[in-house]
Amino acid sequence: MIDTRIRDVVIVGGGTAGWMAAAALSATMGEQLRIRLVESEQIGTVGVGEATIPAIRLFNGLCGIDENAFVRETQGTFKLGIDFVNWGRVGESYMHVFGQLGQSLDLIEFWQYWLRGREEGVAEPLGRYSFNEEAARLHRFARVPRIPNSDLDGIAYAFHFDASLYAKFLRRGAEANGACRVEGKITSVRRNGDTGHVSAVVLEDGRAIEGELFIDCSGFRGLLIEEELKTGYEDWTHWLPCDRAIAVQTRNVAPPRPYTQSIAHPAGWQWRIPLQHRTGNGHVFCSRFMSEDEATQVLFDNLEGERITEPRSIPFTTGMRKKAWNGNVVALGLASGFLEPLESTSIHLIQNGIARLISHFPDRRFAPVNIATYNRRIAYDYERIRDFIILHYWANQRDEPFWRYLREMELPEGLRGKIDLFKETGRIFREQEELFVEVGWFQVLVGQNIVPESYHPLADALSRDELADFLRDIRTILAANAQKLPSHEEFIARTCAAPAPQAAGVTA
């Protein structure tokens, strides 16, 4: 039998995507592969993705990363969810938090009882039935997988961190596992005349880096997947019209919150991502409705601390490559597509692409059916996340032209069906392996004032007094246990505090 196994992998581009790929492949397949990562210090990275979702913990575990060391070395903080301000109506806010909401009972979700309780006047605001939200509002955190003496889950969490420091942290682990970094600027690409596959990338000094599988992590440019292979791009700006971001860093004015903030503005939204010694800020906006100067001023007017970097403008086109895998090239990160960071999915999409690549890892025959299956799964992941982000924009009650346009636009068919089902019945169903589960959809829909006309009839099995007692018991347990948690600041100081920036030798 002929040995067709791939032995030589070349990663084009560093940054978060490149070093995540190198770290994961070297940790799982390092003994079978030669892994080389080509990057140039002359080429910068976007590097504003600093908020994550809980799945990042699985990736870090796969790479054998100690969590306290990771948080310390990336100036990290802990994230319990996202606080959405002004998204329904100006002056309103709600949280989309991780983890359990209440407690399911009798084959139906907790929120069906909450919907009935709200109708009958015995339910408190939805967030009172989330341990994560109770802790977040109190600025408290601890690693609590289960609430003692109860059937309720504990804290579910992710992280905020400096993406550039994360890439450096991953690089050390990847190199320890045998991955090799090659410094150099790519000037040309060689192709196999028979297959059309990429056979080598050629550097400015004439060196040719040959490989069998190439992973394109070259950012928006898409050096291999687009510039060389002309794969094509599916543009989604008719659904998600924001096309610019202004990013700036500020000094902290208070202990970091254990959650991200997303604040809606007249033609977009602002992020606040708290790290240990600074805060990442940005304004995502639509240039059809607001100029860059206006967007910059909106951001400056809503900062909480002193600016410590100059504002940086980042243009983008929301969408995805028509094929994330083309020939022997797999695109990851911005090279594969872009969805604005409203729900902190940018780093997750890198992680997801890597996980699916490992699952579909090819041999030198590059079976078309394997590639097609990978592409179909990646497209599905992007489309479902896209729909969840569209939901936030559509479900608004604001008066500005930008928001009216979004409220009135035609929705993707699958999203329209999901919204209509919820409005009629209060029911949400997760399809296949889509990222956002039912409880996440529920928090956003209700948080932005989309209230269903009915609830599941099984919620009527309890008497009104029994329902009130059920809701009160959950609320009491969550509130009491949240009060026992240490403050977020205290937990970091005790377990994973980073050195002050001057001592660490990095810019604040």
C-alpha positions in Angstrom: 0.0 0.0 0.0 1.3 3.4 -1.0 1.9 5.8 1.9 -0.1 8.9 1.1 0.0 10.5 4.6 0.7 14.2 4.8 4.0 15.0 6.5 4.6 18.7 5.7 2.3 21.5 6.8 3.0 25.2 6.0 1.0 27.9 7.9 1.1 31.2 6.0 0.8 34.1 8.5 1.1 34.3 12.3 -1.2 36.3 14.6 -3.9 34.6 16.5 -5.1 32.3 13.7 -1.7 31.2 12.7 -0.4 30.4 16.1 -3.7 28.8 17.2 -3.3 26.4 14.2 0.4 25.7 15.0 -0.4 25.1 18.7 -3.3 22.7 18.0 -1.6 20.7 15.3 1.7 20.5 17.1 -0.2 19.3 20.3 -2.2 16.7 18.5 -0.1 15.6 15.5 3.3 17.0 16.2 5.0 13.7 16.0 3.5 13.0 12.6 4.0 16.4 10.9 6.6 18.9 10.2 4.9 22.2 10.9 6.4 25.5 9.7 4.8 28.9 10.2 5.9 31.7 7.8 5.4 35.3 9.0 7.0 38.6 8.6 7.6 41.2 11.3 7.0 43.8 8.6 3.3 42.9 8.3 1.0 43.9 11.1 -2.1 42.1 12.3 -5.6 43.3 13.0 -5.4 42.1 16.6 -8.6 43.5 18.2 -10.4 40.3 19.0 -10.0 40.1 22.8 -13.3 38.6 23.9 -14.2 34.9 23.7 -16.9 32.3 24.5 -16.5 29.3 26.8 -15.4 26.9 24.1 -12.0 28.6 24.2 -11.4 26.6 27.4 -11.6 23.4 25.4 -9.0 24.6 22.9 -6.6 25.7 25.7 -7.1 22.3 27.3 -6.3 20.5 24.0 -3.0 22.5 23.9 -2.2 21.6 27.5 -2.4 25.2 28.7 -2.4 26.1 32.4 -5.3 28.5 32.8 -3.8 30.7 35.4 -0.6 31.1 33.5 -2.6 31.9 30.3 -4.7 34.6 32.0 -1.6 36.1 33.7 0.5 36.2 30.5 -2.2 37.7 28.3 -3.3 40.4 30.8 -6.6 38.5 30.9 -9.8 38.8 32.8 -12.9 36.5 33.1 -16.0 36.9 31.1 -19.5 35.8 32.2 -21.4 37.3 29.3 -22.2 40.4 27.3 -24.2 43.5 28.6 -26.2 44.9 25.7 -27.1 48.6 26.1 -29.6 50.5 24.0 -30.2 47.6 21.6 -34.0 47.3 22.0 -34.8 50.9 23.0 -32.5 53.7 24.0 -32.0 53.5 27.8 -32.7 49.8 28.1 -30.2 47.0 28.7 -30.1 43.2 29.1 -27.4 40.6 29.4 -26.7 37.6 27.2 -24.8 35.4 29.7 -23.3 32.0 29.5 -24.6 29.0 31.4 -27.8 27.7 32.8 -31.0 29.8 33.1 -33.2 28.7 36.0 -34.0 25.0 36.1 -35.9 22.9 33.5 -38.8 20.9 34.8 -41.2 18.3 33.4 -39.6 18.0 29.9 -39.8 21.8 29.1 -37.3 24.6 29.5 -37.3 26.9 32.5 -38.2 29.9 30.4 -41.6 28.4 29.6 -42.4 28.7 33.4 -40.9 32.1 33.4 -43.1 33.3 30.5 -46.2 32.1 32.4 -44.9 33.7 35.7 -44.3 37.0 33.9 -47.9 36.9 32.6 -49.3 36.1 36.0 -47.1 38.7 37.8 -45.0 36.2 39.9 -41.7 36.3 37.9 -38.8 38.7 38.5 -36.7 40.0 35.5 -35.1 37.1 33.6 -31.6 37.8 34.7 -32.5 37.1 38.3 -32.6 33.4 37.4 -29.1 33.3 36.0 -26.2 32.6 38.3 -23.8 34.2 35.8 -25.9 37.4 35.6 -26.2 37.6 39.4 -22.4 37.3 39.7 -21.8 39.7 36.8 -24.0 42.4 38.2 -22.1 42.1 41.5 -18.7 42.1 39.7 -18.0 38.7 41.4 -16.3 35.6 40.0 -14.9 32.2 41.1 -14.5 28.8 39.4 -17.7 27.2 40.7 -18.8 24.3 38.5 -21.8 23.5 40.6 -23.9 25.4 43.2 -23.5 23.4 46.5 -26.5 21.5 47.8 -28.6 22.1 44.6 -29.2 20.8 41.1 -28.1 24.1 39.6 -25.0 24.6 37.5 -22.4 27.0 38.7 -20.4 29.6 36.8 -19.8 29.2 33.0 -17.1 31.5 31.8 -14.8 32.6 29.0 -12.0 35.3 28.9 -11.0 38.7 27.8 -7.3 38.9 26.8 -4.8 40.7 24.6 -4.8 38.8 21.3 -1.2 39.7 20.5 0.0 38.4 23.8 -2.1 35.2 23.3 -0.4 34.6 19.9 3.0 34.9 21.7 1.9 32.6 24.4 0.7 30.0 21.9 4.0 30.4 19.9 6.0 29.3 22.9 4.0 26.1 23.3 3.9 25.3 19.6 7.7 25.7 19.3 8.2 23.5 22.4 6.1 20.9 20.5 8.3 21.1 17.4 6.7 23.8 15.3 9.1 26.0 13.5 8.7 29.7 12.7 10.2 31.1 9.5 10.8 34.8 9.3 10.2 36.2 5.8 7.9 38.1 3.5 6.2 36.0 0.8 6.7 37.5 -2.7 5.3 34.7 -4.9 3.6 31.3 -4.9 4.5 28.2 -6.8 1.8 25.8 -8.1 1.9 22.1 -9.2 1.3 22.1 -13.0 -0.7 19.0 -12.9 -3.0 19.5 -9.9 -3.0 23.2 -9.5 -2.2 22.8 -5.9 0.2 25.2 -4.1 3.6 23.6 -3.9 5.6 26.3 -2.2 5.7 29.9 -1.1 8.8 31.9 -2.1 10.2 34.5 0.2 11.8 37.9 -0.5 15.3 36.4 -0.1 14.6 33.6 -2.6 14.0 30.7 -0.2 11.1 28.4 -1.2 9.1 26.9 1.6 7.6 23.7 0.2 4.7 21.9 1.7 1.9 19.4 1.1 -0.9 21.1 3.1 -1.0 24.9 3.3 -3.0 26.8 5.9 -3.8 30.4 5.0 -3.8 32.7 8.0 -2.9 35.9 6.1 -5.8 37.9 7.2 -8.3 39.8 5.0 -5.8 39.6 2.2 -6.2 35.9 1.7 -2.8 35.5 0.1 -3.3 31.9 -1.0 -7.1 31.3 -0.8 -8.0 34.4 -2.8 -5.0 36.2 -4.4 -3.6 32.9 -5.7 -6.6 30.6 -6.0 -9.3 33.1 -6.8 -11.8 31.3 -4.5 -14.4 34.1 -4.3 -16.2 35.8 -1.5 -19.8 35.7 -0.4 -20.8 39.3 0.6 -23.4 39.6 3.4 -23.4 43.4 3.8 -27.1 43.5 2.6 -27.9 41.9 6.0 -25.0 43.2 8.1 -24.2 46.6 6.6 -21.6 47.8 9.1 -18.3 48.0 7.2 -15.8 49.9 9.5 -14.5 49.8 13.0 -12.5 52.4 14.9 -10.4 50.8 17.7 -8.6 52.5 20.6 -7.2 51.5 24.0 -7.8 53.3 27.3 -6.5 53.2 30.9 -8.8 51.5 33.4 -10.7 53.8 35.7 -12.1 51.0 37.9 -11.6 47.3 38.5 -12.4 45.4 35.3 -15.9 44.1 34.9 -16.4 40.4 34.4 -18.3 40.9 31.2 -18.1 42.6 27.8 -20.2 45.6 27.0 -21.9 46.3 23.7 -23.5 49.7 23.5 -25.6 50.6 20.5 -25.2 54.0 18.9 -27.0 55.8 16.0 -25.3 53.9 13.2 -23.6 51.0 14.9 -22.3 49.8 18.3 -19.4 50.2 20.7 -17.4 47.5 22.5 -15.7 47.7 25.8 -13.5 44.8 26.7 -11.7 45.1 30.1 -8.3 43.6 30.6 -6.2 43.8 33.8 -4.4 47.0 33.0 -6.3 48.5 30.1 -9.6 48.4 28.3 -10.1 47.7 24.6 -12.7 49.9 22.9 -14.1 50.1 19.4 -16.9 51.5 17.4 -18.4 49.3 14.6 -20.4 51.4 12.2 -21.9 51.7 8.8 -20.3 54.3 6.5 -23.5 54.7 4.6 -25.1 56.3 7.7 -22.1 57.9 9.4 -18.7 59.3 8.4 -15.5 58.1 9.9 -14.9 61.4 11.7 -18.4 61.2 13.2 -17.9 57.6 14.3 -14.5 58.4 15.9 -16.1 61.3 17.8 -19.0 59.0 19.0 -16.4 56.6 20.3 -14.3 59.3 22.0 -17.4 60.8 23.7 -18.2 57.4 25.2 -14.8 56.3 26.5 -14.4 55.7 30.3 -10.7 56.4 30.6 -7.7 58.2 29.1 -6.8 57.1 25.6 -3.4 55.4 25.5 -3.3 54.6 21.7 -4.1 56.5 18.6 -7.4 55.4 17.0 -7.1 52.8 14.2 -9.5 52.4 11.4 -10.3 48.9 10.2 -12.4 48.5 7.0 -14.1 45.1 6.5 -16.7 43.3 4.4 -18.9 40.9 6.3 -19.1 37.5 4.6 -17.2 34.3 4.0 -15.1 32.6 1.3 -17.1 30.6 -1.1 -14.9 27.7 -0.1 -12.8 27.7 3.1 -10.8 24.7 1.7 -9.7 24.9 -1.9 -7.3 22.3 -3.3 -4.6 21.9 -0.7 -5.2 25.3 1.0 -7.4 25.7 4.1 -8.2 29.3 5.2 -8.6 30.2 8.8 -9.4 33.4 10.6 -9.9 36.5 8.6 -8.7 34.7 5.5 -11.8 32.5 5.6 -14.4 35.2 6.4 -15.5 37.9 8.8 -18.4 38.3 11.1 -18.3 41.4 13.3 -17.4 40.6 17.0 -20.9 41.4 18.4 -21.1 37.9 20.1 -17.3 37.4 20.4 -17.2 34.6 17.8 -14.0 35.6 15.9 -11.6 33.5 17.8 -14.2 30.7 18.1 -14.4 30.5 14.3 -10.7 30.0 14.2 -10.9 27.3 16.8 -13.9 25.7 15.0 -12.0 25.7 11.7 -9.0 24.0 13.3 -11.2 21.4 15.0 -12.9 20.6 11.8 -9.6 20.4 9.9 -8.3 17.9 12.4 -11.5 15.9 12.0 -11.2 16.0 8.2 -7.4 15.9 8.1 -6.5 14.8 4.5 -3.9 12.7 2.9 -2.0 13.7 -0.3 -5.0 12.5 -2.4 -7.1 15.3 -1.0 -10.4 13.5 -1.5 -12.9 15.9 -3.0 -15.8 14.5 -0.9 -13.8 15.2 2.3 -13.1 18.7 1.2 -16.7 19.3 0.2 -18.0 18.0 3.6 -15.6 20.3 5.4 -16.7 23.3 3.4 -20.4 22.5 3.9 -19.9 22.3 7.7 -17.9 25.5 7.8 -20.5 27.4 5.7 -23.2 26.1 8.0 -21.3 27.4 11.1 -20.8 30.8 9.6 -24.4 31.1 8.4 -26.0 30.2 11.7 -23.7 32.7 13.6 -24.6 35.3 10.9 -28.3 34.8 11.6 -27.8 35.2 15.4 -26.0 38.5 14.8 -28.6 39.7 12.4 -31.3 39.0 15.1 -29.7 41.6 17.3 -30.0 44.3 14.6 -33.5 43.4 13.4 -35.0 43.2 16.9 -34.7 46.9 17.7 -37.2 49.6 18.4 -35.0 52.6 17.7 -35.8 55.6 15.4 -32.6 56.4 13.5 -32.4 55.6 9.8 -29.8 52.9 10.3 -31.9 51.0 12.7 -35.1 51.5 10.7 -33.4 50.0 7.7 -32.3 47.0 9.7 -35.8 46.5 11.2 -37.4 46.6 7.8 -34.9 44.5 5.8 -35.7 41.0 4.4 -34.3 38.3 6.7 -32.7 35.0 5.7 -35.4 32.4 5.4 -34.2 30.2 8.3 -34.0 33.2 10.7 -37.4 34.4 9.7 -38.9 31.0 10.5 -37.1 30.8 13.9 -38.4 34.2 14.9 -42.0 33.5 13.7 -42.0 30.2 15.6 -40.9 31.9 18.8 -43.4 34.8 18.5 -46.3 32.3 18.0 -45.4 29.6 20.5 -42.4 30.7 22.7 -40.4 27.8 21.4 -36.9 27.6 20.0 -35.1 24.6 18.6 -31.4 24.2 18.0 -30.6 22.8 14.6 -27.8 20.3 14.1 -24.6 21.7 15.7 -25.3 25.4 15.5 -23.2 27.3 18.0 -25.8 29.3 19.9 -28.2 27.2 21.9 -31.9 27.9 22.8 -31.2 29.8 26.0 -29.0 32.3 24.1 -31.7 33.0 21.5 -34.2 33.4 24.3 -32.2 36.0 26.2 -31.7 38.1 23.1 -35.3 37.9 21.9 -36.8 38.7 25.2 -34.0 41.2 26.1 -35.0 43.2 22.9 -38.7 43.0 23.7 -39.8 40.2 21.3 -42.3 38.5 23.6 -44.2 35.4 22.4 -48.0 35.2 22.4 -48.1 31.9 24.3 -46.1 29.5 26.3 -45.9 25.7 26.5 -49.1 24.2 28.0 -47.0 22.0 30.3 -46.1 25.1 32.2 -49.7 25.1 33.5 -49.1 21.9 35.4 -48.1 24.0 38.5 -50.7 26.0 40.4 -50.0 29.7 40.6 -48.7 29.3 44.2 -46.5 26.4 43.2 -45.1 28.4 40.3 -44.4 31.4 42.5 -42.6 29.1 45.0 -40.6 27.4 42.2 -39.4 30.7 40.8 -38.7 32.2 44.3 -36.6 29.1 45.4 -34.3 29.4 42.3 -34.0 33.1 42.8 -33.1 32.7 46.5 -30.4 30.1 45.9 -28.8 32.1 43.1 -28.7 35.4 45.0 -27.4 33.8 48.2 -24.6 32.0 46.4 -23.6 34.9 44.2 -23.1 37.0 47.4 -20.6 34.4 48.6 -18.3 34.7 45.6 -15.1 36.8 45.8 -14.9 40.0 43.7 -13.6 39.6 40.2 -10.6 41.8 41.1 -9.9 39.8 44.2 -10.0 36.4 42.4 -7.5 37.7 39.8 -5.2 39.1 42.4 -5.1 35.8 44.2 -4.7 33.5 41.2 -3.5 35.1 38.0 -2.5 38.7 38.4 -0.3 40.0 35.6 2.7 42.2 36.3 2.2 45.9 35.8 2.8 46.8 32.1 6.1 48.6 32.8 7.5 45.6 34.7 6.3 43.2 32.1 8.0 45.2 29.4 4.8 45.7 27.3 2.9 48.8 26.4 -0.2 49.5 28.4 
